[in-house]
Amino acid sequence: MQAGGVAILRIEDLDPNRCRPEYADAAIEDLRWLGIRCQEGPFYQSRRRELYLDAWRKLRNGGFIYPCLRSRKDVAQAALAPHDEEPVFPVEWRTPAGEGMKHPEPRGRNWRFRVPDAEMIRFHDKNFGEVNRTALRDFGDFLVWNRDDIPAYELAVVVDDLAMGITEIVRGADLLTSTARQILIYRALEATPPAFFHCPLVVKDGRRLAKRDSALSLRALRACGCSPRDIIAQARALTAM
């Protein structure tokens, strides 16, 4: 790597209903075909549960998280105004301080991070510059563990970044608010966040590409005869639109 670091391949396969081994195998093979080589990994999040449990205990013991029986549907129905990403969890639904200590394990309940009321979370992004997100306005108390006993994305990636010694994260601009949430977790765990670079999303006809756009998946493009060079050029063109 030009910067003197290494690239790590991490498979975020926490949800067993949506993440199948064959999908991970296909993704690894597609990346190799495209010419992307990682020096470490793959690491599978589904095999790292104890690390996430340890972080959950630290957050619970510190009073940063609390158990919650409210569903996503409950939160959506309670929203007073539309939000770009997700509705803000009502503060009146928070459980009393210390409630979390009654639970020796996370299963059976959603667990939410109690955000600092109205605090502005500031961070420097190497692409967008200074970024600000305000708690309870741009985002509310967010999930760190799901009631089906699966760690949430925000917690798992922070734990993995710390365990793997990640120093720089490159990801899409749609995760800028997630970065603000994760900075709160880093702070609660008394850890220093890595550097961030959020890149523009690949779009088509003004709409960002998603998994539903299977016609533009690497596997589909390969089947149509595209070369790695063709795909990289196409991605650059779509990003610039």
N, C-alpha and C positions, 0 to 999 in steps of 0.2 A: 504494500500500500504506500502511496506517495507520501502520506502524512506520518508514516512510521508506525501505524497501528495495524490492527487485524480486523477483518470482517467476521461477524458471528452470525450463524444461521440459527434462528429460534423459531420453533413451530408452536404457534399459539393455538393449542388444541384442547382447551379446557372443557369445552362443551361436548360431551360424548355423542349427543344427538345430532350435531351438525358437523363434527370433525371426525372423519374416518381415515384410517391408516392409508388407504389408497389415494386419498386426496393429498396427503402430505408427501407420499412417494412421488406423485405426479408433479407437485410443485418443485420438489428438489431436482427432479430430472429436467424439468423445463428451465430452471435457472442455470443448470450446467450447460444445457444446449445453447442458452442465450449468451453464455460466456462469463457468467457471474460465478466467481469462485470464493468460497468462504474458508477461512483458515481454521475456524473452530466450529464445532457442531456437526449435525443438528442437535439442539437441545429441545426436548419436548416438555412443555409446561405441564402436561398431564402426569409427568413423573416427578414433579417438584413440589408436591402438596405440602410436605413438612416445612419447607421454607416459607410458604404462604401462611401456614398455621402459626408459625413462630411470629411472623409479623402481625398477624391478627391478634395474638395474645398481647403483644407490646402495645398495640393501639387500644385494645380493650382496657388493659391495665392503666394506661395513661389517660383514659376518659375521652379519647378522641372519637370513638365510634359507639354506636348504640344499636340495640336490636329493634327491629321494626316489622310489623305485620302488614303494613300497607303495601298494596301491589302497584305496578306501573299504571294499571287502569285507574286506580284510586287517585294517583297523583295527576294523571292527565285530566280526569273529570273535575279535579279541584282547581285547576289552573284558571286564573282570572284573566289572563291575556295570553295570546300566542307567543311562542318563543322559537327562535331559529333552530335550536338544537333539541332541547327537551324542557318540559315544564319544571318550574322550581318547586321543590318539595316544601310544603307549608311548615313553617317553624312551629306552629301550634301542635303539630303531630309528633314532635320530638318526645322521646321518653325521658323521664327524670334522670338527672346525673347519677351515676352509680348503678343504674339498672343493668348495665352490661356485665357487671361482676357476678351476677346471679347465674350466668350461663358459662359452664366450663368448656363448651364447644360451640361453633357457629351454626351447626345444622338446624334446620327447621324454621329459621327466621332470616329475613333480609337484615343486613348490617349496613348502616349508613355512617359516613364520616360527617361529624358536626362541623360545618364550615364556620369560620370566624365572621360574625355578623357584619355585613357591609364593608369588610376589608377589601382593599384593592390589591390584587396579586399582580405584581409587575415582574416581567422577565425580558431579557434581551434575546431576540431571535436573530440568527445570523443572516436571515433573508429579509424579514419584515421589520427589523429594528425593534424598538421598544413596543411591547405588547402589554395591555392592561385588561384584566378581567376582574369584575367586582362580585364578591360572594353575595348571594341572595338576590342579585339582579341578573347577572349573566349565567349563574349556575347556583344550585342549592345543595343541600345535603345529598351526597352521591353514594352509590352503592360500592362497597368493598367486598361484600360476600353475599351470594344469593341464597335464598331459602332452600334451594335444591342442593345445597352444600357444594357449590362451585365458587371459587374465588372470582371476583369481578376483574375486568380488564385493568382498571386503574391500579388496583393493588398488585396484581401479578406482574405487570411490566416494571413497576418500581422495584419490587423485590428482585426481579431478575437483573435489572440494570445494575443494582448495587452488588449482587452476587457475582456478576460477570465483569465488573469493573468497567462498565460502559462510560466513555468520556464524551461521546457526541452521538446525538440521535438525529437522523434525517427521516422525515415523514411528511405526510400531506398536510396542507393548510387547514383541512377540516378538523384537525386535532389540536388546534391552538387552545381551545377551552379545556380540553383534556390535559394539556400541559399545565395549566393553572391548577387544576385539581391535583395533579400528581406532585406539584411543588409542595402542596400542603402535606401530602403523605411523606415526602422526603423530610420536610421540616419536623413532622411528628416523630419520625424515626431518627432524628438528629443526624441526618445525612445531607451531603451537598449534592444538588442536582447536576447532571451533566450539561453540556452545551446543546443547544437546539437549533436545527435548521428545518423550517417548514417550507416545503416546495409547493408550487402551484399544482393544482389537480389536472389530470388529463381529462379533457372534456370533448364532447361530440355534440354538435348542434346546440351548444350552450348548456349542456347537461353533463355533469360529471359521470364518468363511467363507473359501473358497479358490477357486482357478481351477476346481476340479471342480464348484463350485456355479454352473454356467452359467445357471441359471434366475434368478439374482440379479445377473447382469452388467448393466452399464449398457445395453448393446445390447439385451438381452432385455427389460429393463424398459421401454425406449423403445418396443419393438415391441408391448408390452401396453397402451400408451397412457398410461403414467406421465409426469407433467410433471417438470421439474427440481425444483420445490417439493415434489412428492410424494416424490421420491427422497431429498432432503436430510432431510425429516421422518422418513422411514423409517430412514435411517442413524442419525439421532440416537436414535430409539427403540431400535434394536438395540444401539447402543453402551451405552445406559443399563441394559440388561437384566442 
